[in-house]
């Protein structure tokens, strides 16, 4: 769930909530859990630097998004005890 630093919803949060409502309506048997995604882009950027990724590749938004998604999934699995 996209949040601002003060823990209020960001401007994209309503779209995420709308998606969740639609998903639940279409797939009620699949549980949904939101995760705080603050700072994941910054952490992803640092991971790319630490991993030696070239600046050109770090500037590709899709690369940041992939690593951010991985970080969010890792957090979720850790919370669930996996």
BALO-542821 format. One record per atom (N, C-alpha, C, O): residue number from 1; atom name; x, y, z. Coordinates in Angstrom, 2 decimals. Atoms other than C-alpha are relative to their C-alpha. Layout:
N
R;k;a;c1;c2;c3
R;NUM;CA;X;Y;Z
...
***
This chain:
82
R;k;a;c1;c2;c3
R;1;N;0.85;-1.17;0.00
R;1;CA;0.00;0.00;0.00
R;1;C;0.90;1.24;0.00
R;1;O;1.74;1.40;0.89
R;2;N;-0.83;-1.20;0.05
R;2;CA;1.55;3.29;-1.02
R;2;C;-0.40;1.01;1.08
R;2;O;-1.54;1.46;1.14
R;3;N;0.22;-0.94;-1.09
R;3;CA;1.88;5.57;1.99
R;3;C;1.01;1.13;-0.06
R;3;O;2.08;1.00;-0.65
R;4;N;-0.94;-1.11;-0.16
R;4;CA;3.47;8.92;2.71
R;4;C;0.80;-0.21;1.28
R;4;O;0.50;-1.11;2.07
R;5;N;-0.84;0.15;-1.19
R;5;CA;6.11;9.38;5.38
R;5;C;-0.79;0.08;1.29
R;5;O;-0.43;-0.56;2.28
R;6;N;0.79;-0.15;-1.22
R;6;CA;3.45;10.41;7.91
R;6;C;-1.07;-1.09;0.13
R;6;O;-1.97;-0.97;0.95
R;7;N;0.86;1.18;-0.04
R;7;CA;1.63;7.09;7.27
R;7;C;-1.40;0.24;-0.56
R;7;O;-2.28;-0.61;-0.40
R;8;N;1.28;-0.22;0.67
R;8;CA;-1.27;8.66;5.38
R;8;C;0.12;-0.56;-1.43
R;8;O;1.22;-0.76;-1.94
R;9;N;0.00;0.53;1.36
R;9;CA;-2.30;7.33;1.98
R;9;C;0.67;0.97;-0.98
R;9;O;0.52;2.19;-0.85
R;10;N;-0.58;-0.84;1.05
R;10;CA;-0.33;8.59;-1.01
R;10;C;-1.08;0.25;-1.05
R;10;O;-2.19;-0.25;-0.95
R;11;N;0.99;-0.33;1.02
R;11;CA;-2.05;9.95;-4.09
R;11;C;-0.39;-1.21;-0.86
R;11;O;-1.44;-1.19;-1.50
R;12;N;0.34;1.20;0.77
R;12;CA;-1.95;6.50;-5.74
R;12;C;-0.76;-1.05;0.81
R;12;O;-1.23;-2.04;0.24
R;13;N;0.69;0.97;-0.85
R;13;CA;-3.53;4.67;-2.79
R;13;C;-1.45;-0.26;-0.42
R;13;O;-1.86;-1.42;-0.39
R;14;N;1.38;0.30;0.43
R;14;CA;-7.14;5.12;-4.02
R;14;C;-0.07;-0.97;-1.18
R;14;O;-0.96;-1.82;-1.24
R;15;N;-0.02;0.93;1.13
R;15;CA;-6.26;3.34;-7.27
R;15;C;0.34;-1.42;0.46
R;15;O;-0.20;-2.39;-0.05
R;16;N;-0.34;1.32;-0.55
R;16;CA;-4.68;0.50;-5.29
R;16;C;-1.20;-0.59;0.72
R;16;O;-1.50;-1.78;0.56
R;17;N;1.20;0.49;-0.71
R;17;CA;-7.76;0.23;-3.07
R;17;C;-1.08;-0.46;-0.99
R;17;O;-1.74;-1.47;-0.76
R;18;N;0.97;0.37;1.02
R;18;CA;-9.98;0.14;-6.16
R;18;C;0.37;-1.34;-0.63
R;18;O;-0.49;-2.19;-0.85
R;19;N;-0.47;1.27;0.55
R;19;CA;-7.87;-2.66;-7.64
R;19;C;-0.28;-1.14;0.98
R;19;O;-0.75;-2.20;0.58
R;20;N;0.22;1.04;-1.01
R;20;CA;-8.07;-4.62;-4.37
R;20;C;-1.48;-0.37;0.07
R;20;O;-1.82;-1.56;0.12
R;21;N;1.44;0.27;-0.02
R;21;CA;-11.87;-4.27;-4.29
R;21;C;-0.42;-0.85;-1.20
R;21;O;-1.18;-1.80;-1.05
R;22;N;0.31;0.75;1.21
R;22;CA;-12.11;-5.52;-7.87
R;22;C;0.54;-1.42;0.08
R;22;O;-0.14;-2.37;-0.30
R;23;N;-0.62;1.32;-0.12
R;23;CA;-9.74;-8.39;-7.18
R;23;C;-0.80;-0.89;0.94
R;23;O;-1.07;-2.05;0.64
R;24;N;0.78;0.77;-0.97
R;24;CA;-11.71;-9.50;-4.12
R;24;C;-1.34;-0.42;-0.59
R;24;O;-1.82;-1.53;-0.35
R;25;N;1.28;0.31;0.62
R;25;CA;-14.93;-9.33;-6.09
R;25;C;0.13;-1.17;-0.99
R;25;O;-0.74;-2.03;-1.07
R;26;N;-0.20;1.03;1.01
R;26;CA;-13.49;-11.55;-8.84
R;26;C;0.64;-1.27;0.53
R;26;O;0.45;-2.35;-0.03
R;27;N;-0.70;1.15;-0.56
R;27;CA;-11.40;-13.85;-6.67
R;27;C;-0.16;-0.02;1.53
R;27;O;0.83;0.13;2.25
R;28;N;0.23;-0.09;-1.45
R;28;CA;-13.01;-13.96;-3.21
R;28;C;0.73;-1.06;0.83
R;28;O;0.92;-0.88;2.03
R;29;N;-0.68;1.08;-0.74
R;29;CA;-11.19;-17.18;-2.28
R;29;C;1.48;0.29;0.23
R;29;O;2.14;-0.42;0.99
R;30;N;-1.43;-0.33;-0.14
R;30;CA;-7.75;-15.54;-2.56
R;30;C;0.15;1.14;1.00
R;30;O;-0.36;2.24;0.78
R;31;N;-0.17;-1.07;-1.00
R;31;CA;-6.72;-13.59;0.54
R;31;C;0.94;1.10;-0.51
R;31;O;1.88;0.84;-1.26
R;32;N;-0.81;-1.17;0.36
R;32;CA;-5.24;-10.11;0.10
R;32;C;0.59;0.58;1.27
R;32;O;-0.10;0.73;2.28
R;33;N;-0.64;-0.71;-1.11
R;33;CA;-2.73;-8.49;2.42
R;33;C;0.83;1.12;-0.60
R;33;O;1.64;0.88;-1.49
R;34;N;-0.80;-1.12;0.48
R;34;CA;-1.29;-5.05;1.82
R;34;C;1.29;0.08;0.80
R;34;O;1.35;-0.34;1.96
R;35;N;-1.30;-0.17;-0.64
R;35;CA;2.31;-4.25;2.62
R;35;C;0.44;1.45;-0.17
R;35;O;0.16;2.09;-1.19
R;36;N;-0.55;-1.35;0.05
R;36;CA;3.97;-0.95;3.39
R;36;C;1.16;0.00;-1.00
R;36;O;2.11;-0.76;-0.85
R;37;N;-1.02;0.00;1.04
R;37;CA;6.07;-0.11;0.33
R;37;C;0.90;1.23;0.06
R;37;O;1.68;1.49;-0.86
R;38;N;-0.86;-1.18;-0.13
R;38;CA;7.72;3.05;1.61
R;38;C;1.47;-0.41;0.00
R;38;O;1.84;-1.44;0.57
R;39;N;-1.46;0.14;0.05
R;39;CA;11.46;3.29;0.93
R;39;C;0.50;-1.14;-0.87
R;39;O;1.71;-1.30;-1.03
R;40;N;-0.50;1.14;0.78
R;40;CA;11.56;0.20;-1.30
R;40;C;0.78;0.46;-1.24
R;40;O;1.75;-0.19;-1.62
R;41;N;-0.75;-0.48;1.17
R;41;CA;12.68;2.24;-4.33
R;41;C;1.40;0.44;0.39
R;41;O;2.37;0.18;-0.33
R;42;N;-1.32;-0.44;-0.47
R;42;CA;15.51;3.80;-2.33
R;42;C;0.88;-1.20;0.34
R;42;O;2.07;-1.22;0.01
R;43;N;-0.75;1.20;-0.36
R;43;CA;16.56;0.42;-0.96
R;43;C;0.41;-0.76;-1.26
R;43;O;1.52;-1.29;-1.35
R;44;N;-0.30;0.68;1.26
R;44;CA;16.37;-1.07;-4.47
R;44;C;1.14;0.70;-0.72
R;44;O;2.04;0.05;-1.25
R;45;N;-1.08;-0.76;0.64
R;45;CA;18.56;1.72;-5.85
R;45;C;1.34;-0.33;0.66
R;45;O;2.34;-0.54;-0.02
R;46;N;-1.24;0.29;-0.71
R;46;CA;21.15;1.07;-3.15
R;46;C;0.46;-1.42;-0.27
R;46;O;1.66;-1.67;-0.39
R;47;N;-0.36;1.39;0.29
R;47;CA;21.03;-2.69;-3.80
R;47;C;0.64;-0.12;-1.38
R;47;O;1.57;-0.89;-1.58
R;48;N;-0.58;0.03;1.35
R;48;CA;21.74;-2.07;-7.48
R;48;C;1.41;0.58;0.00
R;48;O;2.29;0.06;-0.68
R;49;N;-1.34;-0.59;-0.11
R;49;CA;24.70;0.15;-6.60
R;49;C;0.93;-0.99;0.66
R;49;O;2.03;-1.25;0.17
R;50;N;-0.82;0.96;-0.73
R;50;CA;26.01;-2.37;-4.08
R;50;C;0.31;-1.23;-0.85
R;50;O;1.38;-1.84;-0.71
R;51;N;-0.19;1.17;0.86
R;51;CA;25.57;-5.13;-6.65
R;51;C;0.83;0.29;-1.24
R;51;O;1.11;-0.62;-2.02
R;52;N;-0.87;-0.35;1.11
R;52;CA;27.67;-3.24;-9.18
R;52;C;-0.73;0.25;-1.32
R;52;O;-0.10;0.25;-2.38
R;53;N;0.75;-0.27;1.23
R;53;CA;24.88;-2.50;-11.68
R;53;C;0.43;1.35;-0.57
R;53;O;0.58;2.33;0.16
R;54;N;-0.41;-1.24;0.67
R;54;CA;25.89;0.11;-14.22
R;54;C;-1.09;1.05;0.12
R;54;O;-2.28;0.74;0.19
R;55;N;0.92;-1.12;-0.17
R;55;CA;24.32;3.55;-13.92
R;55;C;-1.11;-0.02;-1.05
R;55;O;-2.26;0.25;-0.73
R;56;N;0.99;0.06;1.09
R;56;CA;22.56;3.15;-17.28
R;56;C;-1.13;-0.97;0.35
R;56;O;-2.30;-0.66;0.13
R;57;N;1.00;1.00;-0.37
R;57;CA;20.77;0.02;-16.02
R;57;C;-0.77;0.40;1.26
R;57;O;-1.94;0.04;1.41
R;58;N;0.68;-0.46;-1.21
R;58;CA;19.97;1.61;-12.65
R;58;C;-1.06;1.04;-0.31
R;58;O;-2.01;1.20;0.46
R;59;N;0.94;-1.05;0.36
R;59;CA;18.11;4.40;-14.44
R;59;C;-1.25;-0.56;-0.68
R;59;O;-2.20;0.19;-0.94
R;60;N;1.17;0.63;0.61
R;60;CA;15.66;1.93;-16.03
R;60;C;-1.02;-0.26;1.11
R;60;O;-0.77;-1.07;2.00
R;61;N;0.99;0.11;-1.07
R;61;CA;12.50;2.26;-13.91
R;61;C;-0.45;-1.43;0.22
R;61;O;-0.70;-1.83;1.36
R;62;N;0.42;1.39;-0.14
R;62;CA;11.51;-1.33;-14.62
R;62;C;0.93;-0.81;0.89
R;62;O;0.49;-1.71;1.61
R;63;N;-0.96;0.70;-0.86
R;63;CA;14.69;-2.53;-12.92
R;63;C;-0.24;0.33;1.47
R;63;O;-0.20;-0.55;2.32
R;64;N;0.29;-0.42;-1.38
R;64;CA;13.91;-0.52;-9.79
R;64;C;-1.29;-0.68;0.48
R;64;O;-1.36;-1.16;1.61
R;65;N;1.29;0.61;-0.37
R;65;CA;10.33;-1.84;-9.80
R;65;C;0.15;-1.48;0.30
R;65;O;-0.45;-1.98;1.25
R;66;N;-0.20;1.44;-0.22
R;66;CA;11.46;-5.48;-10.08
R;66;C;0.67;-0.26;1.35
R;66;O;0.25;-1.14;2.10
R;67;N;-0.70;0.20;-1.27
R;67;CA;13.86;-5.17;-7.17
R;67;C;-0.89;0.43;1.16
R;67;O;-0.89;-0.23;2.20
R;68;N;0.92;-0.45;-1.05
R;68;CA;11.31;-3.21;-5.12
R;68;C;-1.05;-1.08;0.29
R;68;O;-1.36;-1.36;1.45
R;69;N;0.99;1.06;-0.17
R;69;CA;8.72;-5.95;-5.71
R;69;C;0.61;-1.19;0.74
R;69;O;-0.05;-1.80;1.58
R;70;N;-0.69;1.09;-0.69
R;70;CA;11.26;-8.54;-4.59
R;70;C;0.16;0.32;1.48
R;70;O;-0.03;-0.55;2.33
R;71;N;-0.16;-0.41;-1.40
R;71;CA;11.93;-6.57;-1.40
R;71;C;-1.33;-0.10;0.76
R;71;O;-1.36;-0.55;1.90
R;72;N;1.32;0.08;-0.64
R;72;CA;8.20;-6.32;-0.65
R;72;C;-0.38;-1.45;0.26
R;72;O;-0.89;-1.79;1.32
R;73;N;0.29;1.42;-0.17
R;73;CA;7.79;-10.06;-1.20
R;73;C;0.84;-0.60;1.12
R;73;O;0.33;-1.38;1.92
R;74;N;-0.86;0.49;-1.08
R;74;CA;10.76;-10.80;1.07
R;74;C;-0.53;0.42;1.36
R;74;O;-0.56;-0.38;2.30
R;75;N;0.58;-0.48;-1.26
R;75;CA;9.22;-8.64;3.81
R;75;C;-1.24;-0.81;0.37
R;75;O;-1.42;-1.21;1.52
R;76;N;1.24;0.77;-0.24
R;76;CA;5.88;-10.45;3.44
R;76;C;0.33;-1.41;0.47
R;76;O;-0.23;-1.89;1.45
R;77;N;-0.37;1.38;-0.38
R;77;CA;7.50;-13.90;3.60
R;77;C;0.63;-0.03;1.38
R;77;O;0.40;-0.96;2.14
R;78;N;-0.62;-0.04;-1.32
R;78;CA;9.54;-12.88;6.63
R;78;C;-1.07;0.16;1.09
R;78;O;-1.00;-0.49;2.13
R;79;N;1.09;-0.18;-0.96
R;79;CA;6.40;-11.67;8.43
R;79;C;-0.76;-1.29;0.20
R;79;O;-1.17;-1.61;1.32
R;80;N;0.74;1.27;-0.05
R;80;CA;4.70;-14.97;7.60
R;80;C;0.84;-1.15;0.57
R;80;O;0.32;-2.24;0.80
R;81;N;-0.86;1.01;-0.61
R;81;CA;7.68;-16.89;8.99
R;81;C;0.61;-0.99;-0.98
R;81;O;0.99;-2.10;-0.59
R;82;N;-0.61;0.91;0.99
R;82;CA;8.99;-18.40;5.76
R;82;C;1.46;0.28;-0.15
R;82;O;2.14;-0.38;-0.94
***
